[in-house]
């Protein structure tokens, strides 16, 4: 009886904990995110209408993509854009930025005017600032990736002071070996695991013939953000709607807690028709199968 009472008491405590602080146990399932690059043309033409449509479809969070260069969020200053998000019941916990090594005069990058970028991100409510992509000029050899790791650590320190986490978003080029080593491994080793975490793009990891679950097991807690992007069943392995391709999201999501997942974002770089149709297909699959 004492064992049973202990079990019931423990279960009650755990249940209470889940109600009070679900983030201690897993990502918050009420947030299904969209990387706004997916609807970039609509956001460029009319961001007010585009965000309203995204919210109507059922997305509750978004990830930004346009700050670098303009130092604006879709043509708006941080306060105005924050108000627009709020009016649509949306949050933007993450936003993408460029490193800026190849464009010294471009502002709003990790290497140029980063403090303003951090301040503006904080106004919008961004919790994760993400190095989105390295241009071919910025990539270089393994030794250069180590230098980039140092730059990311410095930027991460600035983010930390504002209560923001810096992340790095992968493509497939980080998994092209040099002398038996991957640039991605060099970045992981060169960056402080607390200052620089990773946004795992499940499509690009898979296209590079890597195993997302293996990466999670090797670097637990390092992947608070995911891009949920599917790969079609053709030889070209193109982008497709979530659930229509070959990526085993159900199995990957079983490892969300170990990954340290906090937010995920649907992204589809190209769509066969209207992006709104594609993101509707994706969210319907996610709601039925993943959350």
C-alpha positions as CSV (number, residue, x, y, z in Angstrom):
1,X,0.0,0.0,0.0
2,X,2.8,2.4,0.8
3,X,4.3,1.8,-2.6
4,X,0.9,2.5,-4.2
5,X,0.4,5.7,-2.1
6,X,3.9,6.8,-3.0
7,X,3.2,6.3,-6.7
8,X,-0.1,8.2,-6.5
9,X,1.6,11.0,-4.7
10,X,4.4,11.2,-7.2
11,X,1.9,11.2,-10.1
12,X,0.0,14.0,-8.5
13,X,3.1,16.1,-8.1
14,X,4.1,15.5,-11.7
15,X,0.6,16.3,-13.0
16,X,0.6,19.5,-11.0
17,X,4.0,20.4,-12.4
18,X,2.8,19.8,-15.9
19,X,-0.1,22.2,-15.3
20,X,2.1,24.9,-13.8
21,X,5.2,24.6,-16.0
22,X,4.7,22.5,-19.1
23,X,7.9,23.9,-20.6
24,X,9.9,22.0,-18.1
25,X,8.7,18.8,-19.6
26,X,8.3,19.5,-23.4
27,X,7.8,22.2,-25.9
28,X,4.5,24.1,-25.7
29,X,2.2,22.3,-28.1
30,X,-0.1,25.2,-28.6
31,X,2.5,26.9,-30.8
32,X,2.6,25.7,-34.3
33,X,5.0,28.0,-36.2
34,X,5.5,29.1,-39.7
35,X,8.8,30.5,-41.2
36,X,7.6,33.5,-43.0
37,X,10.0,32.9,-45.9
38,X,7.4,30.3,-47.1
39,X,4.9,33.2,-47.8
40,X,7.6,35.7,-48.7
41,X,5.9,37.1,-51.7
42,X,2.6,37.7,-49.8
43,X,4.6,39.3,-46.9
44,X,6.4,41.6,-49.3
45,X,3.2,42.7,-51.0
46,X,0.9,43.1,-48.0
47,X,2.2,41.9,-44.6
48,X,-0.9,42.9,-42.8
49,X,-3.1,40.7,-45.0
50,X,-0.6,37.9,-45.1
51,X,-0.2,37.6,-41.3
52,X,-4.0,37.7,-40.9
53,X,-4.3,34.8,-43.4
54,X,-1.5,32.8,-41.6
55,X,-3.3,33.2,-38.3
56,X,-6.7,32.3,-39.9
57,X,-5.2,29.0,-41.2
58,X,-4.3,28.2,-37.6
59,X,-0.6,29.1,-37.1
60,X,0.1,30.6,-33.7
61,X,3.7,31.6,-34.0
62,X,6.0,32.8,-36.8
63,X,9.7,33.1,-37.5
64,X,10.9,36.3,-39.2
65,X,13.3,36.6,-42.2
66,X,13.8,40.1,-43.3
67,X,15.5,42.2,-40.6
68,X,19.1,42.1,-42.0
69,X,19.8,45.0,-44.3
70,X,16.6,46.9,-43.7
71,X,16.7,46.8,-39.9
72,X,13.0,46.6,-40.2
73,X,10.5,43.8,-39.7
74,X,8.7,43.6,-43.1
75,X,9.0,47.3,-43.5
76,X,7.9,48.2,-40.0
77,X,9.8,49.3,-36.9
78,X,9.9,46.8,-34.0
79,X,7.0,48.4,-32.0
80,X,4.6,48.6,-35.0
81,X,5.4,45.0,-36.0
82,X,5.0,43.8,-32.4
83,X,1.5,45.4,-32.3
84,X,0.6,43.8,-35.7
85,X,1.6,40.3,-34.4
86,X,-0.4,40.8,-31.2
87,X,-3.5,41.9,-33.1
88,X,-3.5,38.6,-34.9
89,X,-2.9,36.5,-31.8
90,X,0.6,35.6,-33.0
91,X,4.0,35.5,-31.3
92,X,7.4,35.7,-33.1
93,X,9.8,33.8,-30.8
94,X,12.5,33.5,-33.4
95,X,13.9,35.5,-36.3
96,X,16.6,35.0,-38.9
97,X,19.7,37.2,-39.4
98,X,22.8,37.1,-41.6
99,X,26.4,36.8,-40.4
100,X,27.4,39.7,-42.6
101,X,31.0,38.7,-43.2
102,X,30.6,39.1,-46.9
103,X,28.8,42.5,-46.7
104,X,30.7,44.8,-44.3
105,X,28.4,47.8,-45.0
106,X,25.1,45.8,-44.4
107,X,23.6,46.6,-41.1
108,X,21.5,44.4,-38.8
109,X,23.9,41.5,-39.1
110,X,25.8,39.5,-36.5
111,X,29.0,41.5,-37.4
112,X,27.5,44.9,-37.9
113,X,25.1,46.8,-35.7
114,X,24.2,43.7,-33.8
115,X,23.2,45.6,-30.6
116,X,20.4,47.4,-32.4
117,X,19.3,44.1,-33.9
118,X,19.2,42.6,-30.4
119,X,17.3,45.6,-29.0
120,X,14.7,45.5,-31.7
121,X,14.3,41.7,-31.3
122,X,13.6,42.2,-27.6
123,X,10.9,44.8,-28.4
124,X,9.1,42.3,-30.7
125,X,9.4,39.5,-28.1
126,X,12.0,37.4,-30.0
127,X,13.6,34.7,-27.8
128,X,15.9,33.2,-30.4
129,X,18.0,35.1,-32.9
130,X,19.2,32.7,-35.6
131,X,22.2,32.9,-38.0
132,X,20.2,31.9,-41.0
133,X,22.7,31.1,-43.8
134,X,26.3,31.4,-44.8
135,X,27.0,32.7,-48.3
136,X,29.6,30.7,-50.4
137,X,32.1,33.5,-49.6
138,X,31.6,33.0,-45.9
139,X,32.0,29.3,-45.7
140,X,35.6,28.6,-46.5
141,X,37.6,25.8,-44.8
142,X,37.2,24.1,-41.5
143,X,39.5,26.6,-39.9
144,X,37.3,29.4,-41.1
145,X,34.3,27.7,-39.5
146,X,36.2,27.8,-36.2
147,X,36.6,31.6,-36.6
148,X,32.9,31.9,-37.3
149,X,32.3,29.9,-34.1
150,X,34.2,32.6,-32.2
151,X,32.1,35.4,-33.8
152,X,28.9,33.5,-32.9
153,X,30.1,33.2,-29.3
154,X,30.6,37.0,-29.1
155,X,27.2,37.6,-30.6
156,X,25.7,35.1,-28.2
157,X,27.1,37.0,-25.2
158,X,25.3,40.2,-26.4
159,X,22.1,38.2,-26.9
160,X,22.4,36.7,-23.4
161,X,22.5,40.1,-21.8
162,X,19.1,40.8,-23.3
163,X,17.7,37.4,-22.3
164,X,17.8,36.1,-25.9
165,X,19.4,32.9,-27.1
166,X,21.5,32.8,-30.3
167,X,21.2,29.9,-32.6
168,X,22.6,28.6,-35.9
169,X,20.5,27.2,-38.7
170,X,22.0,24.5,-40.9
171,X,21.7,23.7,-44.6
172,X,23.4,20.7,-46.3
173,X,26.7,22.4,-47.1
174,X,27.8,22.1,-43.5
175,X,27.9,18.3,-44.0
176,X,30.4,18.3,-46.9
177,X,33.5,16.6,-45.4
178,X,37.0,18.2,-45.3
179,X,39.7,15.8,-44.3
180,X,37.1,13.5,-42.8
181,X,35.5,16.3,-40.7
182,X,32.2,18.1,-41.2
183,X,32.1,21.9,-40.9
184,X,29.0,21.4,-38.7
185,X,31.1,19.4,-36.2
186,X,33.6,22.3,-36.2
187,X,30.8,24.8,-35.5
188,X,29.4,22.7,-32.6
189,X,32.9,22.3,-31.1
190,X,33.9,26.0,-31.6
191,X,30.8,27.4,-30.0
192,X,29.8,27.5,-26.4
193,X,26.9,25.2,-25.9
194,X,25.1,27.7,-23.7
195,X,25.7,30.7,-25.9
196,X,25.1,29.2,-29.3
197,X,22.4,26.6,-29.8
198,X,21.2,25.1,-33.1
199,X,18.0,25.4,-35.2
200,X,17.9,22.0,-36.9
201,X,16.4,22.0,-40.4
202,X,15.2,18.5,-40.7
203,X,15.0,18.6,-44.5
204,X,18.6,19.7,-45.0
205,X,20.0,17.3,-42.4
206,X,18.1,14.5,-44.1
207,X,19.2,15.6,-47.6
208,X,22.8,15.6,-46.4
209,X,22.3,11.9,-45.5
210,X,22.6,12.6,-41.8
211,X,20.4,11.3,-39.0
212,X,18.5,13.9,-37.0
213,X,18.1,11.5,-34.1
214,X,21.8,10.7,-34.0
215,X,22.6,14.4,-33.8
216,X,20.2,14.8,-31.0
217,X,21.6,11.9,-29.1
218,X,25.1,13.2,-29.6
219,X,24.2,16.8,-28.6
220,X,21.3,16.6,-26.2
221,X,19.7,20.0,-25.4
222,X,21.4,21.7,-28.2
223,X,18.4,21.9,-30.6
224,X,15.7,24.2,-29.2
225,X,14.4,25.1,-32.7
226,X,13.4,22.9,-35.6
227,X,12.4,23.5,-39.2
228,X,9.7,21.0,-40.0
229,X,10.1,20.6,-43.7
230,X,9.4,17.5,-45.7
231,X,11.2,15.9,-48.7
232,X,9.3,14.4,-51.6
233,X,9.6,10.9,-52.9
234,X,11.3,11.7,-56.2
235,X,14.9,11.3,-57.1
236,X,15.4,15.1,-56.9
237,X,14.2,15.0,-53.2
238,X,12.5,18.4,-53.5
239,X,10.5,20.3,-50.8
240,X,7.0,19.1,-50.2
241,X,4.2,19.6,-47.6
242,X,4.7,18.1,-44.2
243,X,3.4,14.5,-44.2
244,X,3.6,14.1,-48.0
245,X,7.2,13.1,-48.1
246,X,9.7,10.6,-46.7
247,X,10.8,12.2,-43.4
248,X,9.7,10.3,-40.3
249,X,8.5,13.2,-38.2
250,X,6.6,11.0,-35.8
251,X,9.8,9.2,-34.8
252,X,11.8,12.4,-34.7
253,X,9.2,14.2,-32.5
254,X,9.6,11.4,-29.9
255,X,13.1,12.9,-29.2
256,X,11.8,16.4,-28.8
257,X,12.5,16.5,-25.1
258,X,16.1,15.2,-25.4
259,X,16.7,17.8,-28.2
260,X,15.6,20.6,-25.9
261,X,12.9,21.6,-28.4
262,X,11.0,24.8,-27.6
263,X,9.5,25.9,-30.9
264,X,9.2,24.5,-34.4
265,X,8.4,26.1,-37.7
266,X,7.0,24.8,-40.9
267,X,9.0,25.9,-43.9
268,X,8.5,25.1,-47.6
269,X,11.0,27.0,-49.8
270,X,9.0,26.4,-52.9
271,X,5.4,25.3,-53.3
272,X,3.6,23.7,-56.4
273,X,0.8,26.3,-56.1
274,X,-0.4,28.8,-53.5
275,X,1.8,28.7,-50.4
276,X,-1.3,29.1,-48.4
277,X,-2.6,25.8,-49.7
278,X,0.7,24.1,-48.9
279,X,0.9,25.4,-45.3
280,X,-2.7,24.4,-44.8
281,X,-1.9,20.8,-45.8
282,X,1.1,20.9,-43.5
283,X,-0.7,22.2,-40.4
284,X,-3.5,19.7,-40.9
285,X,-1.0,16.8,-40.8
286,X,0.8,18.3,-37.8
287,X,-2.4,18.7,-35.8
288,X,-3.5,15.2,-36.6
289,X,-0.2,13.4,-36.1
290,X,2.4,15.4,-34.2
291,X,0.9,17.6,-31.5
